[in-house]
Amino acid sequence: MSNIYKVIEIIGGSEKSWEDAAKKAVETAAKSLKEIRIAEVKEQDMRVEKNKVVEFRVKLRVSFKYVP
């Protein structure tokens, strides 16, 4: 029997860095998704307020084992 994987997009944020935003997003998703295999950064952006970066954000594509 071959494995089937589902792919979703998630967005994570951090006040520190894009790397931290991605890490937090995957760790949070892992609480409800089983067997995450790949997390691929698709986009990065920043939220700016009063000419200062206040949040780093990443959009990730995450694949995990599909169990019907």
N, CA, C and O atoms as CSV, one atom per row, in Angstrom:
chain,resi,resn,atom,element,x,y,z
A,1,MET,N,N,0.851,-1.184,0.000
A,1,MET,CA,C,0.000,0.000,0.000
A,1,MET,C,C,0.892,1.241,0.000
A,1,MET,O,O,1.796,1.358,0.827
A,2,SER,N,N,0.643,2.143,-0.904
A,2,SER,CA,C,1.445,3.366,-0.973
A,2,SER,C,C,0.859,4.428,-0.036
A,2,SER,O,O,-0.318,4.389,0.323
A,3,ASN,N,N,1.708,5.362,0.341
A,3,ASN,CA,C,1.273,6.445,1.223
A,3,ASN,C,C,0.704,7.596,0.420
A,3,ASN,O,O,1.103,7.840,-0.719
A,4,ILE,N,N,-0.223,8.290,1.023
A,4,ILE,CA,C,-0.829,9.477,0.419
A,4,ILE,C,C,-0.571,10.642,1.362
A,4,ILE,O,O,-0.690,10.505,2.580
A,5,TYR,N,N,-0.218,11.788,0.793
A,5,TYR,CA,C,0.072,12.972,1.594
A,5,TYR,C,C,-0.842,14.107,1.192
A,5,TYR,O,O,-1.184,14.255,0.019
A,6,LYS,N,N,-1.233,14.898,2.155
A,6,LYS,CA,C,-2.050,16.086,1.927
A,6,LYS,C,C,-1.149,17.305,2.080
A,6,LYS,O,O,-0.222,17.294,2.890
A,7,VAL,N,N,-1.416,18.355,1.308
A,7,VAL,CA,C,-0.626,19.585,1.361
A,7,VAL,C,C,-1.554,20.741,1.714
A,7,VAL,O,O,-2.612,20.917,1.110
A,8,ILE,N,N,-1.133,21.525,2.708
A,8,ILE,CA,C,-1.892,22.711,3.102
A,8,ILE,C,C,-0.939,23.898,3.198
A,8,ILE,O,O,0.279,23.724,3.226
A,9,GLU,N,N,-1.498,25.100,3.246
A,9,GLU,CA,C,-0.692,26.297,3.480
A,9,GLU,C,C,-1.022,26.854,4.854
A,9,GLU,O,O,-2.181,26.897,5.268
A,10,ILE,N,N,0.031,27.283,5.552
A,10,ILE,CA,C,-0.139,27.923,6.850
A,10,ILE,C,C,0.706,29.191,6.873
A,10,ILE,O,O,1.646,29.332,6.089
A,11,ILE,N,N,0.376,30.099,7.758
A,11,ILE,CA,C,1.132,31.351,7.907
A,11,ILE,C,C,1.546,31.465,9.366
A,11,ILE,O,O,0.734,31.279,10.272
A,12,GLY,N,N,2.828,31.775,9.579
A,12,GLY,CA,C,3.344,31.955,10.926
A,12,GLY,C,C,3.974,33.322,11.081
A,12,GLY,O,O,4.409,33.926,10.101
A,13,GLY,N,N,4.024,33.812,12.305
A,13,GLY,CA,C,4.604,35.124,12.572
A,13,GLY,C,C,5.508,35.110,13.787
A,13,GLY,O,O,5.355,34.283,14.686
A,14,SER,N,N,6.457,36.044,13.801
A,14,SER,CA,C,7.379,36.174,14.927
A,14,SER,C,C,7.907,37.601,14.981
A,14,SER,O,O,8.063,38.253,13.949
A,15,GLU,N,N,8.176,38.073,16.168
A,15,GLU,CA,C,8.806,39.386,16.328
A,15,GLU,C,C,10.315,39.305,16.112
A,15,GLU,O,O,10.969,40.332,15.933
A,16,LYS,N,N,10.883,38.075,16.128
A,16,LYS,CA,C,12.336,37.889,16.036
A,16,LYS,C,C,12.871,37.768,14.609
A,16,LYS,O,O,13.733,38.544,14.195
A,17,SER,N,N,12.342,36.768,13.843
A,17,SER,CA,C,12.926,36.466,12.529
A,17,SER,C,C,11.978,35.617,11.698
A,17,SER,O,O,10.992,35.081,12.204
A,18,TRP,N,N,12.299,35.504,10.402
A,18,TRP,CA,C,11.525,34.617,9.534
A,18,TRP,C,C,11.726,33.167,9.955
A,18,TRP,O,O,10.787,32.371,9.933
A,19,GLU,N,N,12.946,32.829,10.336
A,19,GLU,CA,C,13.231,31.457,10.771
A,19,GLU,C,C,12.386,31.094,11.989
A,19,GLU,O,O,11.819,30.003,12.050
A,20,ASP,N,N,12.302,31.988,12.939
A,20,ASP,CA,C,11.500,31.751,14.131
A,20,ASP,C,C,10.016,31.646,13.776
A,20,ASP,O,O,9.296,30.829,14.349
A,21,ALA,N,N,9.565,32.464,12.839
A,21,ALA,CA,C,8.162,32.412,12.405
A,21,ALA,C,C,7.843,31.050,11.796
A,21,ALA,O,O,6.795,30.472,12.084
A,22,ALA,N,N,8.746,30.533,10.951
A,22,ALA,CA,C,8.536,29.230,10.319
A,22,ALA,C,C,8.539,28.119,11.364
A,22,ALA,O,O,7.695,27.224,11.333
A,23,LYS,N,N,9.482,28.182,12.278
A,23,LYS,CA,C,9.589,27.163,13.323
A,23,LYS,C,C,8.329,27.128,14.184
A,23,LYS,O,O,7.793,26.056,14.464
A,24,LYS,N,N,7.865,28.286,14.595
A,24,LYS,CA,C,6.652,28.354,15.416
A,24,LYS,C,C,5.434,27.822,14.661
A,24,LYS,O,O,4.601,27.121,15.236
A,25,ALA,N,N,5.333,28.154,13.377
A,25,ALA,CA,C,4.192,27.704,12.577
A,25,ALA,C,C,4.169,26.183,12.474
A,25,ALA,O,O,3.119,25.563,12.641
A,26,VAL,N,N,5.326,25.579,12.199
A,26,VAL,CA,C,5.389,24.121,12.076
A,26,VAL,C,C,5.115,23.459,13.426
A,26,VAL,O,O,4.375,22.477,13.492
A,27,GLU,N,N,5.694,23.978,14.487
A,27,GLU,CA,C,5.471,23.394,15.808
A,27,GLU,C,C,4.006,23.481,16.232
A,27,GLU,O,O,3.479,22.557,16.853
A,28,THR,N,N,3.354,24.587,15.899
A,28,THR,CA,C,1.938,24.733,16.228
A,28,THR,C,C,1.089,23.781,15.384
A,28,THR,O,O,0.179,23.135,15.904
A,29,ALA,N,N,1.384,23.693,14.085
A,29,ALA,CA,C,0.637,22.786,13.206
A,29,ALA,C,C,0.816,21.328,13.638
A,29,ALA,O,O,-0.114,20.529,13.527
A,30,ALA,N,N,1.994,20.986,14.124
A,30,ALA,CA,C,2.284,19.609,14.531
A,30,ALA,C,C,1.420,19.153,15.717
A,30,ALA,O,O,1.297,17.954,15.966
A,31,LYS,N,N,0.836,20.086,16.432
A,31,LYS,CA,C,-0.038,19.726,17.554
A,31,LYS,C,C,-1.327,19.077,17.068
A,31,LYS,O,O,-1.940,18.297,17.798
A,32,SER,N,N,-1.747,19.391,15.836
A,32,SER,CA,C,-2.989,18.801,15.325
A,32,SER,C,C,-2.801,17.972,14.058
A,32,SER,O,O,-3.714,17.248,13.660
A,33,LEU,N,N,-1.643,18.061,13.422
A,33,LEU,CA,C,-1.365,17.261,12.230
A,33,LEU,C,C,-0.371,16.167,12.590
A,33,LEU,O,O,0.611,16.416,13.290
A,34,LYS,N,N,-0.628,14.966,12.115
A,34,LYS,CA,C,0.268,13.843,12.398
A,34,LYS,C,C,1.191,13.605,11.209
A,34,LYS,O,O,0.790,13.737,10.053
A,35,GLU,N,N,2.403,13.259,11.512
A,35,GLU,CA,C,3.406,12.864,10.516
A,35,GLU,C,C,3.656,13.936,9.460
A,35,GLU,O,O,3.557,13.666,8.263
A,36,ILE,N,N,3.979,15.150,9.899
A,36,ILE,CA,C,4.391,16.196,8.956
A,36,ILE,C,C,5.695,15.741,8.309
A,36,ILE,O,O,6.610,15.284,8.993
A,37,ARG,N,N,5.771,15.871,6.977
A,37,ARG,CA,C,6.958,15.412,6.249
A,37,ARG,C,C,7.821,16.561,5.749
A,37,ARG,O,O,9.042,16.543,5.902
A,38,ILE,N,N,7.183,17.555,5.155
A,38,ILE,CA,C,7.922,18.655,4.526
A,38,ILE,C,C,7.235,19.966,4.877
A,38,ILE,O,O,6.007,20.043,4.916
A,39,ALA,N,N,8.030,20.992,5.131
A,39,ALA,CA,C,7.519,22.355,5.276
A,39,ALA,C,C,8.379,23.232,4.376
A,39,ALA,O,O,9.586,23.361,4.583
A,40,GLU,N,N,7.751,23.825,3.389
A,40,GLU,CA,C,8.463,24.615,2.382
A,40,GLU,C,C,8.030,26.080,2.474
A,40,GLU,O,O,6.842,26.386,2.375
A,41,VAL,N,N,8.984,26.974,2.661
A,41,VAL,CA,C,8.672,28.401,2.717
A,41,VAL,C,C,8.335,28.879,1.309
A,41,VAL,O,O,9.149,28.758,0.393
A,42,LYS,N,N,7.132,29.422,1.142
A,42,LYS,CA,C,6.678,29.912,-0.159
A,42,LYS,C,C,6.814,31.433,-0.278
A,42,LYS,O,O,7.155,31.948,-1.343
A,43,GLU,N,N,6.548,32.139,0.808
A,43,GLU,CA,C,6.617,33.600,0.801
A,43,GLU,C,C,7.092,34.098,2.158
A,43,GLU,O,O,6.876,33.455,3.185
A,44,GLN,N,N,7.738,35.247,2.141
A,44,GLN,CA,C,8.136,35.929,3.368
A,44,GLN,C,C,7.697,37.379,3.243
A,44,GLN,O,O,7.803,37.979,2.173
A,45,ASP,N,N,7.207,37.938,4.338
A,45,ASP,CA,C,6.919,39.367,4.350
A,45,ASP,C,C,7.084,39.893,5.769
A,45,ASP,O,O,7.353,39.135,6.702
A,46,MET,N,N,6.919,41.190,5.914
A,46,MET,CA,C,7.036,41.832,7.221
A,46,MET,C,C,5.852,42.749,7.428
A,46,MET,O,O,5.329,43.342,6.484
A,47,ARG,N,N,5.441,42.855,8.669
A,47,ARG,CA,C,4.429,43.844,9.023
A,47,ARG,C,C,5.182,45.040,9.594
A,47,ARG,O,O,6.024,44.899,10.481
A,48,VAL,N,N,4.859,46.219,9.066
A,48,VAL,CA,C,5.571,47.440,9.442
A,48,VAL,C,C,4.581,48.424,10.059
A,48,VAL,O,O,3.495,48.647,9.524
A,49,GLU,N,N,4.968,49.004,11.185
A,49,GLU,CA,C,4.175,50.047,11.831
A,49,GLU,C,C,5.110,51.192,12.199
A,49,GLU,O,O,6.169,50.965,12.784
A,50,LYS,N,N,4.731,52.403,11.864
A,50,LYS,CA,C,5.530,53.596,12.161
A,50,LYS,C,C,6.982,53.433,11.722
A,50,LYS,O,O,7.915,53.773,12.450
A,51,ASN,N,N,7.145,52.897,10.495
A,51,ASN,CA,C,8.463,52.703,9.870
A,51,ASN,C,C,9.366,51.713,10.585
A,51,ASN,O,O,10.581,51.735,10.391
A,52,LYS,N,N,8.792,50.844,11.410
A,52,LYS,CA,C,9.572,49.815,12.103
A,52,LYS,C,C,8.954,48.450,11.846
A,52,LYS,O,O,7.733,48.300,11.822
A,53,VAL,N,N,9.815,47.459,11.655
A,53,VAL,CA,C,9.345,46.084,11.482
A,53,VAL,C,C,8.832,45.585,12.825
A,53,VAL,O,O,9.557,45.587,13.820
A,54,VAL,N,N,7.580,45.159,12.842
A,54,VAL,CA,C,6.994,44.667,14.086
A,54,VAL,C,C,6.722,43.163,14.042
A,54,VAL,O,O,6.488,42.545,15.081
A,55,GLU,N,N,6.751,42.571,12.843
A,55,GLU,CA,C,6.521,41.131,12.739
A,55,GLU,C,C,7.086,40.598,11.427
A,55,GLU,O,O,6.914,41.194,10.365
A,56,PHE,N,N,7.766,39.456,11.533
A,56,PHE,CA,C,8.211,38.709,10.360
A,56,PHE,C,C,7.174,37.614,10.122
A,56,PHE,O,O,6.760,36.927,11.056
A,57,ARG,N,N,6.754,37.456,8.850
A,57,ARG,CA,C,5.737,36.456,8.552
A,57,ARG,C,C,6.210,35.554,7.417
A,57,ARG,O,O,6.895,35.997,6.495
A,58,VAL,N,N,5.829,34.276,7.504
A,58,VAL,CA,C,6.134,33.316,6.446
A,58,VAL,C,C,4.869,32.556,6.072
A,58,VAL,O,O,4.039,32.229,6.920
A,59,LYS,N,N,4.750,32.286,4.785
A,59,LYS,CA,C,3.704,31.393,4.306
A,59,LYS,C,C,4.407,30.094,3.944
A,59,LYS,O,O,5.352,30.087,3.155
A,60,LEU,N,N,3.939,28.992,4.527
A,60,LEU,CA,C,4.558,27.688,4.317
A,60,LEU,C,C,3.582,26.722,3.665
A,60,LEU,O,O,2.377,26.758,3.912
A,61,ARG,N,N,4.128,25.874,2.842
A,61,ARG,CA,C,3.369,24.741,2.317
A,61,ARG,C,C,3.818,23.524,3.119
A,61,ARG,O,O,5.004,23.192,3.135
A,62,VAL,N,N,2.872,22.856,3.786
A,62,VAL,CA,C,3.179,21.756,4.684
A,62,VAL,C,C,2.525,20.487,4.155
A,62,VAL,O,O,1.343,20.482,3.813
A,63,SER,N,N,3.315,19.402,4.092
A,63,SER,CA,C,2.720,18.115,3.688
A,63,SER,C,C,2.781,17.163,4.872
A,63,SER,O,O,3.735,17.157,5.650
A,64,PHE,N,N,1.724,16.354,4.982
A,64,PHE,CA,C,1.625,15.387,6.063
A,64,PHE,C,C,0.885,14.161,5.570
A,64,PHE,O,O,0.136,14.220,4.595
A,65,LYS,N,N,1.102,13.061,6.249
A,65,LYS,CA,C,0.498,11.796,5.842
A,65,LYS,C,C,-1.018,11.883,5.991
A,65,LYS,O,O,-1.535,12.287,7.033
A,66,TYR,N,N,-1.715,11.497,4.929
A,66,TYR,CA,C,-3.174,11.507,4.923
A,66,TYR,C,C,-3.676,10.162,5.437
A,66,TYR,O,O,-3.318,9.104,4.917
A,67,VAL,N,N,-4.508,10.228,6.464
A,67,VAL,CA,C,-5.123,9.025,7.017
A,67,VAL,C,C,-6.633,9.212,6.954
A,67,VAL,O,O,-7.190,10.018,7.700
A,68,PRO,N,N,-7.305,8.465,6.061
A,68,PRO,CA,C,-8.759,8.646,5.916
A,68,PRO,C,C,-9.549,8.242,7.152
A,68,PRO,O,O,-10.776,8.344,7.162
